[in-house]
């Protein structure tokens, strides 16, 4: 069983900018994760990029803290939803957000003979994370997904316990 403990960001400044707060401080979160692991459960965390104030470095720092604490990390792209604060023109301008459109996964089909697609606007850059950094983070998140999969637990155990190598550093090297 995986226990999901989403954080959105591990960067306190990012959370301040978007007027959100995590239930726990980062230290409390890791202590809670350790309790979950003692109960033989797998902790998971979801992050969102590129949130305002988040940089490639702060994203990597947060991911390192999570992965080295044996948390499975999933990264999602920021959706610029109409009506939501980060979908409003003022916030888009203030944070220098750049958007692109994508088809919502599994939300398309042929209905009454017409092709129908559900699309959403996503953020792919802002004034603290340029597009190339966003792409680097998304590529890294794919590698994270692969190497935090339970099928790799024996390899992860070998890397951490026998070879004394940081799980994050191993994934980064890959």
C-alpha positions in Angstrom: 0.0 0.0 0.0 1.3 3.4 -0.9 0.5 6.4 1.3 0.2 9.6 -0.7 1.5 12.7 1.1 1.5 15.4 -1.6 3.5 18.5 -1.0 3.3 20.5 -4.3 6.7 21.9 -3.5 9.3 21.4 -0.9 10.4 25.0 -1.4 8.9 27.2 1.4 9.4 30.4 -0.7 7.4 28.9 -3.5 4.6 27.9 -1.1 4.6 31.5 0.3 4.3 33.0 -3.2 1.4 30.8 -4.2 -0.2 31.4 -0.7 -0.3 27.7 0.1 1.2 25.8 3.0 2.0 22.2 3.6 0.5 20.5 6.7 4.0 19.7 7.9 7.3 21.5 7.8 9.8 19.6 5.7 11.4 18.1 8.9 8.0 17.0 10.3 7.2 15.5 6.9 10.3 13.4 6.8 9.6 12.3 10.4 6.1 11.3 9.4 7.5 9.4 6.4 9.9 7.5 8.7 6.9 6.5 10.8 5.1 5.2 7.7 8.1 3.2 6.6 8.3 1.6 10.1 4.8 0.4 9.5 6.0 -1.2 6.2 4.0 1.2 4.0 5.5 3.0 1.0 5.2 6.8 1.1 4.6 8.8 -2.1 4.6 12.5 -2.8 3.4 14.6 -5.7 5.1 17.8 -6.7 4.0 20.4 -9.3 6.3 22.4 -11.6 6.9 25.1 -12.6 5.2 26.8 -9.7 6.1 30.5 -9.2 9.4 30.8 -7.2 10.4 27.3 -8.0 13.8 26.9 -9.8 15.5 23.9 -11.3 17.8 23.8 -8.2 15.0 24.1 -5.6 13.1 21.3 -7.4 16.1 19.1 -7.5 16.9 19.9 -3.8 13.3 18.9 -2.8 13.4 15.7 -4.9 16.7 14.8 -3.3 15.3 15.2 0.2 12.3 13.1 -0.7 14.1 10.3 -2.6 16.9 10.0 0.0 14.1 9.5 2.5 12.7 6.7 0.4 9.6 8.6 -0.8 8.3 7.8 -4.3 8.1 11.1 -6.1 5.6 12.0 -8.9 5.9 15.3 -10.7 3.0 17.0 -12.4 2.9 20.0 -14.7 1.1 23.1 -13.4 -2.3 23.5 -15.1 -3.4 27.1 -15.8 -7.0 26.5 -15.0 -9.5 29.2 -15.8 -10.9 30.7 -12.6 -8.0 29.4 -10.5 -5.5 31.9 -9.2 -2.6 30.7 -11.4 -4.9 30.7 -14.4 -5.8 34.4 -14.1 -4.2 36.9 -16.5 -2.8 39.0 -13.5 -0.9 36.0 -12.1 0.3 34.8 -15.5 1.8 38.3 -16.2 3.1 38.7 -12.6 5.0 35.4 -12.7 6.0 35.5 -16.4 4.2 32.2 -17.0 4.3 30.7 -20.5 1.6 28.3 -21.5 1.0 25.6 -24.0 -2.0 23.5 -24.8 -2.2 19.7 -24.5 -4.8 17.0 -24.9 -6.0 15.7 -21.6 -4.9 12.0 -21.4 -7.7 9.6 -22.3 -10.2 12.5 -22.9 -10.8 12.2 -26.6 -13.0 10.2 -28.9 -15.5 10.1 -31.7 -18.9 11.1 -30.6 -21.9 11.2 -33.1 -19.3 11.0 -35.9 -17.2 14.0 -34.7 -13.7 13.9 -33.3 -13.8 15.5 -29.8 -10.7 16.5 -27.8 -10.6 17.9 -24.2 -7.6 20.2 -23.9 -6.0 22.1 -21.1 -3.5 24.9 -20.8 -0.3 24.1 -18.9 2.6 26.2 -17.7 5.9 25.3 -19.2 8.0 28.3 -18.0 7.9 31.2 -15.7 10.2 34.0 -14.4 12.2 31.6 -12.1 12.2 28.4 -14.3 12.9 28.9 -18.0 11.5 26.4 -20.6 14.8 24.4 -20.9 15.0 24.0 -17.1 11.3 22.8 -17.1 12.2 20.2 -19.7 15.2 19.1 -17.6 13.0 18.6 -14.6 10.3 16.7 -16.6 13.0 14.4 -18.1 14.4 13.8 -14.6 10.9 13.1 -13.3 10.5 10.3 -15.9 13.7 8.7 -14.7 12.5 9.1 -11.1 9.2 7.3 -12.0 11.3 4.4 -13.4 13.8 4.0 -10.5 11.3 4.5 -7.7 9.1 1.7 -9.0 8.7 -1.2 -6.6 10.3 -3.6 -9.1 13.5 -1.7 -8.4 13.4 -2.1 -4.6 16.1 -4.8 -4.5 18.4 -2.6 -6.6 17.6 0.4 -4.4 18.3 -1.6 -1.3 21.7 -2.7 -2.8 22.6 0.9 -3.8 21.7 2.4 -0.4 22.6 -0.3 2.1 25.4 -2.2 0.4 27.1 0.4 -1.7 26.2 3.4 0.5 25.2 5.5 -2.5 22.5 8.1 -2.4 19.4 6.9 -4.3 19.1 10.5 -5.6 22.7 10.6 -6.8 22.3 7.2 -8.5 19.1 8.4 -10.4 20.8 11.7 -11.3 23.8 9.8 -12.7 21.4 7.7 -14.8 
